[in-house]
Amino acid sequence: MRTLLIVGATSILKQARRGVKLPGWVISLMARRPYKVAAVALANKIARTIWALLVKGGTYQAPATMARA
């Protein structure tokens, strides 16, 4: 599972390199940290989001800033 999350996160970071708009914290993290460290941090955030959705029984709603991008 961890490997799949990291692969997904690296896919998102590759899109950022191609010019797709991402949240500011992801862009600043990529500027401050090596690529793989940023990928693991993003994978961690995705995992925490998944866990919270499973525990609370909710559905995912993208933030308003991401929905417009």
VENVEN-V399041 format. One record per residue. N is the residue number from 1. RES is the residue in one small letter. SS is DSSP state (helix for helix, strand for strand, loop for the rest). PSI is psi in whole degrees, -180 to 180 (none if undefined). OMEGA is omega in whole degrees, -180 to 180 (NA if undefined). Layout:
BEGIN
n=N res=RES ss=SS psi=PSI omega=OMEGA
n=N res=RES ss=SS psi=PSI omega=OMEGA
END
This chain:
BEGIN
n=1 res=m ss=loop psi=-42 omega=-179
n=2 res=r ss=helix psi=-42 omega=-180
n=3 res=t ss=helix psi=-42 omega=179
n=4 res=l ss=helix psi=-39 omega=178
n=5 res=l ss=helix psi=-41 omega=-180
n=6 res=i ss=helix psi=-39 omega=177
n=7 res=v ss=helix psi=-43 omega=177
n=8 res=g ss=helix psi=-40 omega=179
n=9 res=a ss=helix psi=-40 omega=178
n=10 res=t ss=helix psi=-33 omega=176
n=11 res=s ss=helix psi=-42 omega=178
n=12 res=i ss=helix psi=-42 omega=-180
n=13 res=l ss=helix psi=-34 omega=176
n=14 res=k ss=helix psi=-37 omega=177
n=15 res=q ss=helix psi=-37 omega=179
n=16 res=a ss=helix psi=-38 omega=178
n=17 res=r ss=helix psi=-26 omega=-180
n=18 res=r ss=loop psi=-4 omega=175
n=19 res=g ss=loop psi=1 omega=177
n=20 res=v ss=loop psi=136 omega=-178
n=21 res=k ss=loop psi=132 omega=177
n=22 res=l ss=loop psi=167 omega=177
n=23 res=p ss=loop psi=152 omega=-177
n=24 res=g ss=helix psi=-35 omega=-178
n=25 res=w ss=helix psi=-31 omega=179
n=26 res=v ss=helix psi=-43 omega=179
n=27 res=i ss=helix psi=-45 omega=-180
n=28 res=s ss=helix psi=-34 omega=177
n=29 res=l ss=helix psi=-41 omega=179
n=30 res=m ss=helix psi=-29 omega=179
n=31 res=a ss=helix psi=-31 omega=-175
n=32 res=r ss=helix psi=-30 omega=-171
n=33 res=r ss=loop psi=160 omega=174
n=34 res=p ss=loop psi=158 omega=-175
n=35 res=y ss=helix psi=-47 omega=-176
n=36 res=k ss=helix psi=-33 omega=177
n=37 res=v ss=helix psi=-41 omega=177
n=38 res=a ss=helix psi=-37 omega=179
n=39 res=a ss=helix psi=-42 omega=179
n=40 res=v ss=helix psi=-38 omega=178
n=41 res=a ss=helix psi=-43 omega=178
n=42 res=l ss=helix psi=-41 omega=177
n=43 res=a ss=helix psi=-38 omega=178
n=44 res=n ss=helix psi=-43 omega=179
n=45 res=k ss=helix psi=-40 omega=177
n=46 res=i ss=helix psi=-43 omega=180
n=47 res=a ss=helix psi=-42 omega=179
n=48 res=r ss=helix psi=-36 omega=177
n=49 res=t ss=helix psi=-45 omega=178
n=50 res=i ss=helix psi=-45 omega=-180
n=51 res=w ss=helix psi=-45 omega=-179
n=52 res=a ss=helix psi=-39 omega=179
n=53 res=l ss=helix psi=-40 omega=179
n=54 res=l ss=helix psi=-41 omega=-178
n=55 res=v ss=helix psi=-43 omega=-176
n=56 res=k ss=helix psi=-12 omega=179
n=57 res=g ss=loop psi=29 omega=-178
n=58 res=g ss=loop psi=-175 omega=174
n=59 res=t ss=loop psi=149 omega=-176
n=60 res=y ss=loop psi=134 omega=173
n=61 res=q ss=loop psi=119 omega=-180
n=62 res=a ss=loop psi=145 omega=175
n=63 res=p ss=loop psi=153 omega=-176
n=64 res=a ss=helix psi=-35 omega=-179
n=65 res=t ss=helix psi=-34 omega=179
n=66 res=m ss=helix psi=-30 omega=-178
n=67 res=a ss=helix psi=-32 omega=-179
n=68 res=r ss=helix psi=-22 omega=-176
n=69 res=a ss=loop psi=none omega=NA
END
